[in-house]
Amino acid sequence: MATAGSVEQEKLAIDGGPKVIDYDLSREWPGLNWVDTEEVNRVLEAVERRHGLIDELPPVLREHFGCKWACGINSGTGALSVSMRALGIGPGMEVLVPGLCWIPTFSCVVANGAIPVLVEVGEDLGMDPSDMERKITPRTRAVIVAHMLGAAANVDPIIEVARRHDLKVVEDCAQDSGGTYKGNFVGLFGDIGAFSLQYNKHATAYIGGFMLSNNEELGLRAELARDAGLARVMHKVTYEPGDLVMWGEGRLLNPLIQAMAAAQIPKLPKIIGAMKRSHQRIRDRIADIPGIRLRPVTDPDSLNGSFMVTYWPDGETAEKATDALRAEGVPQWTHWLAHYGTHVYYQMPMLVQKVGWLEGTKWPWDAPENRGSDYDYGKGALPQSDAIFAKGVVMAVPSNLTDEQCDLLATAYSKVAHHLIA
Ligand SMILES: Cc1ncc(COP(=O)(O)O)c(C=O)c1O
């Protein structure tokens, strides 16, 4: 059997050499890899109940996360949009958004008539608190913190800046459900946590989302906004004079999806535990490879294991390393960070072009209330982040890897580094 040392000397697979992993690894679908009869039975029970709207998920969420308020919602995108509505974000306001997140992290701001303002990320790939403070203007009302690519953002200084400037905080936890920062669940540091249950998330029900908060008043506003703008009691929307009333978005979470999610949420510690173990094993084996740096984070325990982020000496090497790693058989979900799809601000065409939410306009950018909030969103708007993205390579870590597979992945890194880094 070849040792790691001898494998490194072999020709790279991208140049016609043998692959380190010559079979398909399991898919990078954390929650789906853990689906069993529990999810199936719970969904069947929900079907057989022959009942209207049963909100099965909120008590499960409240118990798991230990929070005062929780609700299901049709998607992570919906959770972000409803968060903005609940906080009263609208025209004439600015919301700080990190340069690494996803389209909905921006669209929720735009849809509500406010202007998103780009903030740099650091090497931890979370919002840079110093740049966040620099970007605050008299119009800034809120900040959206995104916990991206397998780790929490550095929450403490972000919350400190936000509180000092009286800003509301929404946490985009789509990629970090069940993740922690300094021992506490992400999603409950700010005012509202927005989560996704989409098929490649830690806990999934194929498509769906949920929201958490310790502020019940805000929770009520979110409940109305995600429904018909009125309270719903026993399956019926109700209104008593004096009740809070608003326009609703019809984003309830299907009870069958709630049933599947209710089975997945308690599995989060197991799912994350498995990813963390694999991530740590690979990390330990690649930590000393000359020329590769591991992503630095404030709280190492906040690494939830779902992604391995490495930094290479320069952009050219990082791009080549991505292609070479893929050729060696690492999970297909491996990307050069600079090209990490529409998660990188300059790759969101609707943002860069300031496409109007209302057709034929540039709304909200051309709204009179937003005059003076003129921002550029093209590549170069965040030079620090651009430089970080250029050197980064991100690999998804499937939630059911064996130790042997982890070791093979580490070998793929050391083989590629051996060839590409002088
Ligand atoms: C960072 C981030 N925010 C928001 C979302 C939106 O979640 P959903 O797909 O459930 O709408 C995603 C989904 O992939 C995401 O990665």
The ligand as an SDF file (V2000), in Angstrom:
LIG
                    3D

 16 16  0  0  0  0  0  0  0  0999 V2000
  -25.9780   32.4900    3.8370 C   0  0  0  0  0  0  0  0  0  0  0  0
  -27.3640   32.1210    3.3980 C   0  0  0  0  0  0  0  0  0  0  0  0
  -28.3820   32.9490    3.6870 N   0  0  0  0  0  0  0  0  0  0  0  0
  -29.6490   32.6610    3.3360 C   0  0  0  0  0  0  0  0  0  0  0  0
  -29.9530   31.4960    2.6560 C   0  0  0  0  0  0  0  0  0  0  0  0
  -31.3730   31.2830    2.2250 C   0  0  0  0  0  0  0  0  0  0  0  0
  -31.9640   30.1090    2.6830 O   0  0  0  0  0  0  0  0  0  0  0  0
  -33.1150   29.3870    1.8290 P   0  0  0  0  0  0  0  0  0  0  0  0
  -32.4540   28.6640    0.7050 O   0  0  0  0  0  0  0  0  0  0  0  0
  -33.7610   28.4650    2.8090 O   0  0  0  0  0  0  0  0  0  0  0  0
  -34.0450   30.4290    1.3510 O   0  0  0  0  0  0  0  0  0  0  0  0
  -28.9270   30.5950    2.3390 C   0  0  0  0  0  0  0  0  0  0  0  0
  -29.2500   29.3470    1.6140 C   0  0  0  0  0  0  0  0  0  0  0  0
  -28.4790   28.6550    1.0630 O   0  0  0  0  0  0  0  0  0  0  0  0
  -27.5850   30.9180    2.7070 C   0  0  0  0  0  0  0  0  0  0  0  0
  -26.5640   30.1150    2.4200 O   0  0  0  0  0  0  0  0  0  0  0  0
  1  2  1  0
  2  3  1  0
  2 15  2  0
  3  4  2  0
  4  5  1  0
  5  6  1  0
  5 12  2  0
  6  7  1  0
  7  8  1  0
  8  9  2  0
  8 10  1  0
  8 11  1  0
 12 13  1  0
 12 15  1  0
 13 14  2  0
 15 16  1  0
M  END
$$$$
